[in-house]
Structure formats: structure tokens, C-alpha cells
Amino acid sequence: MRVHVVDPSAFTPPYDHALCSALAAQGAEVELLTSRFAYGSVADPEGYERREIFYRRAAGIEHAGARRAVKLLEHVPDMLRYRRLAATADVVHFQWLTVQHVDGMLLPARRPGAARPALVLTAHDVMPREPRPGQRRAQRRLYERFDAIVVHSEHGRSRLIDELGVAPGRVHVIPHGVFDHLAAAGPSQPPFQTDLPVVLCFGLMRPYKGIDLLLEAWRGIEGAELWIAGMPRMDMAPLRAIAPPGVRFVERFIGDEELPAYFSRADLVVLPYREIDQSGVLFTALAFARPLLLSDVGGFPEVAATGAARLFPAGDVEALRSSLRELLSDAPAREELSAAARALAGGDYSWREVARRTLALYGTLREEIAPKTRE
């Protein structure tokens, strides 16, 4: 089976790499069609081909604003160019489409009676956060253009069906895989030297991630350090101003080569999100068998139900503070969470299982499409 995995803006290189490698390991002929990642190196392909066909002029521009402007100019021509390439695939699996108002018109055609690839979209963000006018309607129309929508949780499936009216038979839950390839290199030198327990909050810094709530909850926590690490996508000055003692900030992109140093040193990983479906940071923490403390939003309770995470009510500062104190003082409880995380990495959340379920979906779609192409 010839599979195109398409991530035009290279939003999720670790996910793209893990999925493509796992599909190829199970016999698929896989190409990743993407663009150059602007913030660092990416993993070398394992069993698949990687082609950077999008935004080639923008790739050489360092200024972020100018790069975005050039990407916008290149978007339509590049999508139309890819539409011609898509005819060589049996399945086209998009990971991200960011210009919902026009992307539905730029996808490979679905002409009745014509040979065509199956079209699949993974809805990493099930619904737009802080949507612009008309964006939800545009996203609904975009979903209609696909034969199948993949989501990473039952929560995400329910939202697509109940809030956007997507037909239930077109929405498929396939879990996010554990990023075990990120942990394969083993531990490295931690960014800070400390003998205290470390709580890690990692990833792009955005308002919906609840970092302000975490800082408020950290007041009164003694005998531990809180590391907040990742690239800011918000004004960090107000957060630094309210940070109590024991907090360290690392405000920059942290690549795959540095990432193990943070997760290997963490005694607890906390994700105090206000909203989410699923999180790549969560599945990175699972790869390192780190104990997890999660807000009870989106698909997080589904992970907690496996025993690999502890939950607290989203937005409840006192509950977050209490949970932090309990877990920091209870090493056996943290070890139980770690053991459950290790089990997930080899079970339902392994990339082997993700690839098996994904290929089964592809096969079903091809069988549904094939009769129509012979009419």
C-alpha cells in the first residue's frame, strides 16, 4: 500500500516520524510530504522517504513574521502541486491543514467513478481554540472533504459528532503513540544541578496550558523545584512576575537532542491545561515512564484510567497544590504511575499497535472506494 503522510507546515515532526516509521515497519510504502522544520533538526527517516516539497522559499527566511508571510503566498501553489502528486498514492493522510477557509478546495479531488486515493485527516486539535470568525464553519466543511477523521480520544470523537455534526461512521479513535524513540538515547546531563525533587511543565507555552494556575499552586510548595521549559507563544513577563521561589524558566525551543535531559531528571510531570484533546508532551512523559499529574480535560481522563496518571479538577488551584504535595511526598505512588506508563508503551499506546489500527482503517477505506472507481 502506498501511503502519503502530509504535514505541510511540519507542525509535529516527532509524531510524523513515529507514525511513518511504524507504518513502514508493517509493510506500507510510506512518503512523508512536509517542509523544513524551522527550529532544529528532525529524526532521520527509518523505512520511509521524507520529501520537503512545501514552503521552499520560506524555509530560508529567519525572521518569523516574514517567513509566515511568504508561507501564506506559497500555500495555494504548493497545495495544488501536491494535489497532482497525490494521484500516485493509495492513501493520503493529512496531519495538519491550517488555512481551513481554502484548504477544502485544495485537497485531492473526489470525483465519482474516478480512481483516487482515500483521504484521511488526523484532527490533532479537534476544534479551533479561540476561533476566528467563521473558522468553526470552515473546519466543519473541511472535515466533510475526508473519507475518515482520526482522533486520539473518545472525548475528541464525541466533540466532532455532537458539536460539529460529523457522521459517526467517519470518526475513528486511534490512540496517540508513546514517543519511545525520544527516550532511546538514554539520559543526558540535566540543564540544572539540584538534589531536590523536580516537577516539570514542558512544551510550547500558551494561555490554555494553565501555567499561571500552576505558578499560583506552587506557592507554599517547599523542598522541590518547578521547571517550566519550552518556547513561549505568549507574553511571559506576567508569569515571571508572579513566580514564587523554586521556579526555573527555560524560554526557548528544546529539540529532541536536549529533551531527554529534562524528562529523565523529572520526578513528576504536570500538565495543568484548561482545555485539550490529547498532548504530545503527555506521550513523551510516558516514554520516559514519568509520573503524571493532569487536569481532567479532554482525553486526559482516558489516560488516567490506565493508572498512568493522577487527575485534578481543571482550574482548581487548591486541588492542584494538594495533588502536588501528595505526589511529591509519596515515592511509592509515583512508582506505581511509572510502572503503568511503562506498560502503556508496550501495549495499546505502542506505535506498533497504532500502525496496525491505522493500516486496518486504510484497508477498509480502500475497499469502500474501490467499487466506485470501477463503475
N, C-alpha and C positions, 0 to 999 in steps of 0.2 A: 504493500500500500504506500502510495506516495503522499506525504503529508507536508504541507507548508504551515509552519508556526510563524505568525506575523505579529511583530511588536514594533510598529513604525518608529516610535519615539524612544525605544529602549528604556521603557519605564521600569521593567523588572528583570534585569539580566540574570540574577540568580535563579529566579523561577523559570525563565525561558531555558536556561542551560539544563536545569534539573529535569524539566519535562521532556525536552528534546533528547537528552541522553537516555532517559528511561524508555521513551518510545522506540528509539533506535535499538536499544538492547533487546527489545522484544520483536525485532524483525522489521519494523517500519523503515521506509526510506524517507529521511527527515531533512528538510531545509529550514533554517531559521532566517527569515527575512526581516531585517531590522536596520538600525542606524548606529553610528558610532556613539558609544557611551561617553558622555561629556565629562564624567567625574573621576575616571580612573580606569584601570584595566578590568577585563572580564575573563571568565574562565575559558580555557581552550576547548573547542568542541570535542566531544567524545562520541564518535559514531555517527555524527550528523555534520551537515555543511552549514556554515554561517556566512550570510551574504549581507553586506551593508549597502542596501540599494536606496534607502530613504535619506533625504536631507543632506546630500553630499556637499553642497555648497555651505550650508550652515555649520557643518562639522568643524571647519577651520576657523570659526569666529569665536573669540574668547569672551567678548562682552555678552552677558546673558541676555540683555534686552535686545541687542542687535541680532543675536542668534535666534531668538524666538520670532522676530520679525521675518527673517529670511526663511525660517522653517514654515511659517504660515504661507509665504509666497510659493514655496516648493510643494506644499501639501497636495494640492489638487493634481498637478502634473505627475507627482510621484505615485499617488494612488491610482491614477489612470494607467500609468506604466505598469504598475503591479497587476492591475486587472487583466492585462494581456498575459502576464506570466502565470496567472492563476489557472489558466486552462491546462497546464501541464501537471496539475495536482489532482489526486482523488479527493482529498480533504484540505480545506483551507481553515485554519484555526487561528482567529484573531485573538490577541491578548488584550489589546487596548485600542480604542478609537476615540480620539479626543475632540474632534470637531463634529459633534453629533448633528448639527444643523445641516451638514452637507455630506457626511460620510455615508449615509444610507444610499445616496445616489452614486457613490463612487465604488461600491462593492462589486465583485464579480456578478455578472448578470445571472438571473434565474429564469431564463426563457423556457416556457413549457415545451416539452418534446425535444429539447436540445441537450446534448451531453454537457455536463457541468460538474464541478466539484461540490461536495457537501460543504455548507458554510456553518461554522461553529464560532461562538464568541464566549470567552470566559469573562463573566461580569465580576471583576475583582472589586470594583465599587458598584454595588448593586444599584444604588441610587446616587445622584449627584449631591454632594454636600454643599450647602449654601448655594443652591442653584440660581443661575442667571435666568431672566425672564424667558420662558419658552423652552428651557433646557430639558425639563422633565418630559414634555410632549415630544421633543426631538429624540430623546433617549427611547421613549416608547416606540416611535416609528422606526428607529434603528433596530431595536430588538425584533421587529416584525420581519426584517430582511434576512434573518438567520433561520436555518433549519433546527438549530438547537442552541440553548443557552446553558452554559455550565456555571454553577455557583458552588461555593465551598461550604455551605451550611444549609440546614433545613430552614433556619431563620431567613437566609437570603432567598431561598425558593418561595417561602410564604410571602415575602415582600413583593417579589415580581408578580406573583399571581394575584394577591389581594390588592395591592396598591397601583399596579400598572396594568393589570388585566391580561398578562401574558398567559397563553393557554398552558395548562398544567403539563400536558404531554410534551411540551417543548423545553421544559426546565428540568435540568438534571443535576443532582448533587454528587459531586466528586470531590472528596476532601483535598485540601491543600497538603502537599507533601512536606515531610520534615527535611530540612536542608542539611542532610548529613555530610554532603561534600564540603560544607564550610567548616565542619569540625574535624575533617580527616587529617588536616595538617597538625593537629595537636596543639597544646597550649604554647603561648609565647609570652614574652616579657610584658607584664601588665603596665598600663600607662601611668599608674601612680603606685607608690610603695606605701602600704599600710598593713598593720596587723589586725585592724578592726574588720568586722563583717561588712560586706559591700552589697548594697542594693542598687541594681542597675535599671535605669529607664533609658531605652535605646531607640534610635530611629529618627526620621525626619520630624522636626519639631513644628507642630501645627496646633491651633487652638483647640480642636476637637479631641486632642490626646490628653487633656486634663493635667498638664504639667503644673499649672497653678494650684490645682487641688492637691497634688502630691506634695508640693512645697509647703502648703498650709498644714497638711497632715504630718509632715516631718517635724514640725515644732514639738518639742518635748521628747523626741527620739534621741537617746543617748547611747554611746558606745558602738556606733556604726557610722558608715559613710554612705551617702547617696550620690551616685554618679549619673548625671544627665548628659547623654552623649548623642550627637547627630547633627545633621545640617539644619539650621534654622530656616523655617518658612513663615516666620512671624517676628515681631519686634521682641527681642529678648531682654531689653533693659528693664521692663517692669518685673519680669521674673527674677532677674538677678537682684533687684531691689528688695524683694520680699523673701529671698532665700535665707533660711536660718543657718546656724553653724552646721558644719559637717556635710555641706553640699559642694560637689565639684562639677563644673560645666566643661564640656568639650564641644565647642560650637563649630563643627565643620563636618564635611563628609568623611565617613570612615569606611574604607574599602575592605574587600574580602581578606586582604593580607593582614590587616590590623584587627579585624573583628574578633578573631579567636581570643586575643588578649583580654578583651572586655568580658566576654561571656565565660571564659574559663575561670576568671577571678571572681565573678559574681556569686554571692551566696543566695541571692534571691533576685528574680527579675519581676518588675512590676509594670503593668500596663493599665493606667487609670483612665482609659478612654471614656469620653462622653458618648460616643457612637462608633460603630464599626460593623463590618460583616465578619471578616477574618483578617489576620495580620501576619505578614511575613516575619515580623520580629518574634511573634509567638512561636513560629515554626523553626526559627533559628534557635531560640532558647531550648526548645525540645531537643534539637540536635545535640546540644551540649548537656542535656539532662539537667537543666537548671530548674529549681523550684519556681513556680509561677504564682503571682498574685494578680488577679484580673478583675476588672469591673464586670458586672453581669449584663453586658450588652451584646447584641448581635449573636454571632456564633460562638462566643467565648464560653457560655454555659455548656455547650456540646463537648468542648474540650475538657472542661472541669468535670463533666460526668464520667470521664475515663479515670479520674483520680490523679490527673497530672497537673491540676491547678486548684488553687483556692479562690473563691469568689468573694467580692464585697459589693454592696449596692452602689451603683454608679452615682457619682456626685456627692456621696456621703463621706465627708472629711473625717468625722469621728470614727466611722466604721473602718475606713482605710487606715487610720492611725492605730486603731486597736488590732487590726489584722497584721500590720507591720510588726508591732510589738510581740504579738503571739508567735509569729513565724521566726522572728529573729532570736527569740529565746527558746525555741523548740527545735533543736537539731534533728531529732528522730522524725518529726513531722516533715521537715524539709527533705529528709532522705526518702520518705515514702513518696513524696511528689516526684523526686528524681527517678526513683525506680519505675514509676508509672510512665514517666516521659521516655525512659529507655525502651520500655515495652512498645510504646506507640511507634517509635522509629523503625521497628522491625515488623509492624503489623499493618493495621488499616491505613495508617498515615505514611507508610513507606512509598517511595516513588515507584517501586515495582508494582504495588497494588494500584496506585494512581494511574500508571500507564496501562495496566490490564483493563481497568474500567473505562479509560478513555478510548482505547482501541476497540473495545466492545461497542461503545457508542458510535464510533466512526463506522464500524461494520454494519450496524443497524441502519444508520442513515444512508449508506451506500445501497443497501438492499431496498430501502424505500424510494430512492431516487432512480435506481436502475430501470424499473419498468416504464417510468415516464419517458426516459431517453430513448426507448425502443419503439414508442408509439409512432 
